[in-house]
């Protein structure tokens, strides 16, 4: 891909809360520009290239949480996928 896509690498997390209070976590990695729909549905969006929190809308999590904290939390579970995505 061209260099314009190198800067558009996002880690996107969506949650679906079930009636029993449990939830499903859906993770997506995208090289494309974030559309309004994706940004609205997502609870967490990280820009992996610029290392910024684009969105973090989770209960009991401060709005200005540092990128490193959020990244390290998800990296515990998705390190292999993130590494593969960034090197592809």
N, C-alpha and C positions, 0 to 999 in steps of 0.2 A: 504494500500500500504506500501511497505517497505520504509526504511529511505532514500534510494537513491532518491526516488521521492519527499520526503519532501523538498528538496532543489531546485526543478525544478518547480517553480511556476511563470509563466509569465503572464503579462497583455499586450496584443498585440492590437494595433489600426491600422486599415487600412482605407484609404480614397479613395473614388471613386468620381472624379470630373465630373459633368454632363456638357453637352454642354452649358447650361444656366448659368454656373459659380457656381451653388450651388453644394453641395457635400453630399454624404452619408458616415456615419461613421460606420465602422464595428469593433466590439470589440470581442476579443477572450481571454479566460483564459486557460492556458495550463500547465499541470504538466510535459509534455514531453520536451525533449531537443529541442532546436530551430534548425531547419534545415536551410540551406542556402536559400531555396525558401521563407520560412516564414519571415526570417530576411530581405530579399531583398524587399519583398512586403510591409512590415510594415513600418509605418512612426514613430510609437512610440512603444518601448518595455521597460517594467519595470520588474525588478526582484523583486518580492514582498517579498522574503525571505531575500535576501542580501541587500535590499533597495538601489538598484542602477539603474541608467538609462542606459540600454543596448544600446538603440538607440533613438534619438529624431531628426528627420529630417523634421522639419516644418518651413515654411517661417517666418521670423522675430523672431525666437526663437533661443537664443544663444546655441551653441553646448554643453556648459558646465553648462546647467541649473541644479540646485539642484533637487535631487530626490523628496524632500518634495513638491516643487512647482508643479511639474508635477503630482505627486500622488494626491495632494489636488485638483487640477483642475478636474481630472477625477473622483475623489471620490464624487464630487458634484452630478454627474449624475449616477454613478454606485456603490454607497456605498453598497446597499443591495446585489448585485451580488458578489462584492469583498468579503464581509464578509462571505457570504455563501460558497464561493469557499475556503477561507482560513480555515474555520472550518470543511469542509467536509473531 
